[in-house]
């Protein structure tokens, strides 16, 4: 039997049982669609994290106490404000070093109260981090040196506290201490699960007085170029270890952060895809079951074909093509639904979803392979039928 004729016969057999063929494809459709959607969610989450890290600025090195490892307990910081000057000399430009001291506090304006993330920092943030101001100014060196009680609000805090009023020049009480607002950030969204629009920046010296400590939590350094990051990373650690013998510090680059998070999200994507693939397996079992029923129903037809000269491989190829067509058609429909579902998620929900080119190709290949794998047993059973026995069956 020619391939074209076998294809036509298989297509006619599927059309003759439209409802049964459609129901058989449901498992494959769900499996393929679920694989594409879940892979799109994983890929979208990875791209979202990458954009958040890159959006902080370029060539950044984050210096923190202790060893940065997943699951490790936080280390009490011994870093001091004077360490910024030391690292500034290592970098060769003190304006490329920022410090941070963070705490959660209640902020109040009139009768409105919000819990905010208060970040004590220095005047170098605009030179190191990509974060534009919507209005007003940022902190100055004088603000830091004199412990001036001034604040720069995130966009969400400014909107909730003041509404349509201009916050510049007004006051906000942070932990019952009044600060004068000198600037408002533009909207930037979240990074690593923290809403940066709900931050309030104040001078690090004022933050130290507010929380009653003399330390800082971390430093961030901007290298002169991407090629200087690795070399500068080692020099920063050497400088700190000379100041604090026996203490351990970590200098983490954006590339290292992205690599760690990328591996985690990649593993998560594979797990999600594997879970979704279970429905493909269920769909394949359904295809095999329906094909076995089809072989049983068409036993006399198979006997007649073999009596007229059809070979075993002709019968086998006919039923194998039917199984592959079932899963291929289901795969194509599943791809369409999966791409449409991913686009809907990205457009109408906060869930990031990006369809990568390889996921539909892989889904189509897997669905066809499922047809071959689960169609072999029914096809071989049909091909091995004895024509005399088949013709005598009722």
N, C-alpha and C positions, 0 to 999 in steps of 0.2 A: 504494500500500500504506500502510495506516495505521501510525502509529508503534508502537502497541501490538502489532499483528500482526507488524511487523518485529522487535520486541524478542522476541516469543515464538518466532519462527522461528530467530532467532540463538541463543536459549537452548537450543532443541531441538538445534541443530547442535552446540553445545558439549557437551551431555549425551550425544550419540551417540558422541563421541570423548573420553570422560572422561580416559583415561590421557594422550592426546596434549595435551589442554587443560591438565592438571595439570603436565606436564613443561614446557610452554611458559611457564607462570606462574612457574616456579622462578626464572628470571633476574630477573623483576620483583620477586618476593618478597625475594630476596637484596638487590637494589639498594635497595628502599625501607627494609628493615630496617636495612641498613648505614648509610644516610643518617641515620636517626633516632638510632641508637646513637652514631655519631660526632659528630653535632651535640649530643647530650646530654652526651657527654664534654667537648666544648669549652665548653658552657654551664656544666657543673658545675665545670670548672677555673676559669672566670671568677668564679663565685660563691664558690668556695673562696678565691681570692686576695682578693676584696673583703672577705670576712668576716675574713681574717687581717689585712688592713690596718686595717679598722675596729676589730678586736679589740685593737689596740695602744693605742687611746685615741682621743679626739676632739680635733679642732682642733690637730693636731700639725704642727710644722714641723721638718724635719730639715736641719741646717746642716752642710755638709761642704766640705772644700777642693776647689778645681778646678771643672770644669764636668761636670755629670752628663749623660752621653750614652751611648747604647748603643754598645758597642765601644770606648769611650774608655779609655785607660790610667789606672790609679789615680794620684792625685796625692799626693806626700809632704806630710803635714800639718804646718803651722806653728802650729796652734791650741794654746793653752796653757790650763792650768786656770784662770788668771785671767780668761780670756775669758768664763767662765760668769758672773762677777760683772758684767762689762760688759753682756752680753745680759740679765742679770737686771734691770739698771737700765732697759734699753730696754723690757722687758716691764712693768716696774713691780712685779714680784713675783719675787724670786730663787728662791722655792720651785718655780717653774714651769719651771726650766731643769735639764736633766740632762746629764752628760758621759759619754762612753764611750771606753774604751781596751781593745781586744780582742786576745787572743792565744790560740793553741792550746797547751795544756800537758798533761803527764801528771799525773794525780792518783792517789794511792795511799792505801789504808786497809788496814793489815796486808799480806796477800799479794795483795789485789785491786788491780788497776791499770786505769785507764780514761784514754783521751784525751778531754779536755773542752775546751769553749770557755769561757775565763776572760774575764769582762767586768768591767773596773774602772770603777766609777761612783760617784755620790754619793748622798746620803740622800734626794734628791727623787724617786726613781723611783716610789714609791707614789702620789705626788700627780700624776704626769704620765702614767704607763702603767697600763693596766688589767691587773693581774696579782696576784691574791690570794695571800697566804701560807697554807699549810696548817697550819703550826705555827711557834712561835718569833717572832722579830722581824726587822725589816730593819736595814740599816746606819744608823748615826746620824752626825750632824755631828761628834761627838767621834771616832768611828771614822775618819772621813776626815782630820780635822785631825791626829790622832796616829799616822797610818799603822798603825792597829791591825790585826793579822792575824786578821781574822774573815771568815766566809764564809756566804753563803746558797746552798743547793744547789737545783738543779732536781729535779723529782720523779723523773725516770728515774735520775739519778746517785745520789740518796738511796736509791732502791730497790735498785739494783745493788750499791752499796757497803755498805749496812747491813742490807738485807733487812727483817726484822720489828723490828729494834732502833731505838730512838729516837735519831736522830743529834744532837739538840740537846745541846750541851756537849761532844761528842766532837771529835776532831781528824782533819783530813785533810791530807795532804802534797801540795802543789801545786808542781811543779818543785823537789821536795826541801825546800820551806819549809813549816813546819807552820802551819795555820790552824785556829782554833776555830770550829765550826759554831754559828751563832746562829739560823738560820732555814731553813725548807724551803718552797719554792714549791709551790702546787697544780699539777696537771697542766694544761697548756695546748696541747700539741702543737707542730706545726711552723709556721714562717712563712718564706716565700720559700726553701724548701728547707733551712732550718736548724731543727734540732730544739731548741726553746727549753727543753725538759725536760732537756737535757744541758748546760745552762749552769751556771756557778758565778760568782756575783757577789761581788766583794771591793771594799774601798775603792779608789778610783782612785789614791790616793797609794801604797797598798801595791802596786798593779799597776805603777805607774811604777817603783818600786824593783825589783819582780820582773823586769821586762823591760829595765831599765836605760835608760829614756828620760824626758824631761821634758815631752813633748807629750801631746796627746789626739787621738783619731781624729775625733770628731764631737761635736756637741751636738744636743739635741732640746729644742724649746721648745713649750709649750702655750699657745695664745692664749686670751684670756678668753672669746671667743665665736667662732662660725663666721664672723660678719661682720667680725671683726677680723683674720682670717688674712692676707688679701691686703695690707692696709696694714702689718701687722707684718712681713711677709716682706721688704718693701723696707727698712724701718728696720733690721732685723737685718743685712742686707747692707751698708748704709751704715756702720753702727757698726764692722763688721769691716774694711771697706776703709779706714777712717780709721786703724785700728790697724796695718794691713799694706798700705801703699801699693804699688800695682802687682800685688798678689796677687789671684787670682780665687777667689770662693767661690760656692756654690750653696745656696739655701734652697728645699727641695722640700716641697710640701704633699702631704697624703694624696690630694687630688683629682688632682693631677698624676701621682702614682704610679699611681693607679687608671686614669687616662686612657691612660697609656702602655701599661700591661699589658693593659688592655682592648682596645686597638687590635691588639696583638700576638696575643692570644688569639682575637680576632674574625677576623683574617686566617688564623690556624691552623685555626679551625673551618671557614671557607670552603674552604680547601685540602682538609681531610679530607672535607667533603661532596662536593667536586668529584671526589675520587678514588673515593668510594663511588658517585657518579652514573655512573661508567663502566660498572658492572655493570647499571645501568638501561638504558644505551645498548645493551649486549650483549643484554639481555632484549628490548628493542624490535626488534632485528634478528631475534631468534628468532621473535617474534610475526609479523613481516612474512614471514619464510620459511615459517612454518606456514600463514599465510593464503594465500600463493601456492600451496602444495600443495593446500589446501582448494579453491581456485578450480579448479585443474586436475582434482581428483577429482570435482567437482560441475558439470563443464561441461555435461553433458546436462540436469541439473536447471535450470541457468540458462537454457539454450535453451528448455526447456519453459515456464518461467515467462514468458519474453519472448514466446513464441508465443501464450500465453494472455492477453497484454496488459500484462505488467509493463513499466514504463518503465525507462530506464537509471538514473535516480536511485533507483528502488526497489531495484534490485539493488545499487547502490553503498551505499545506506544500510544494507542488510541485512548486508553484509560489514564495513562500517565499525563497526556496532554490535557485531558479534562480536569485532572486535579491541579495541574499548574495553572490552567486558565482561571479556575476558581480562586486560587490564592493570588494570582496576578491582578485580576479585576478587583478583588478585595483590597489588595495593596495599593492600587492606584486611587481608589475611593478613600482609603485610610490616609494616604499622603495628602490628598486635597483637604480632608477634614482636619488633619493635624496641622497643616500650614495655616488654614483659616483660623483654627482654634488658637494657635500661637500668636497670630496677628491680633486677634480679638483680646487676648490676655495683655499684650503689650500696649494696646490702644486704650482699653477700658478698665484696667486694673493696675495696682501698684507693682504687680509681679513683673519683673523684667523677663522678656522672652525673645530670643534671637534664633531664627532658623538657620543653621549652618548648611552649607551646600551638600555635605556628605551624609547628613541624616536621612533625607528622602531617598538618596541613592542606595544607602545601606538598607533602609526599610524595604525598598522595592526588591533588592537582591535577596534579602532574608525571606520575604514572603514567597518569592518564586522557589527558593530552596526548600521552604516548608512544604510547598506543593509536591516537589520531587520526593522529599523524604517520606512524607506521609501518604504519597500516592503509589509508592513502589509496591507495597504489600497487596493492595487491591488489584493493581495492574498485573502483578505476577500471578495472582490467583486466577484472574480472568484468562491470562495467556496459557495457563496450564490445564484448563478445562478440557476434558476429553470430548470431542465433537459428538460422539454417539450418545454419551451420558447427557450432554447438554441438550441435544435435540429431544431426548425422551423426558426431560424435566417438565414439570407442570408449573 
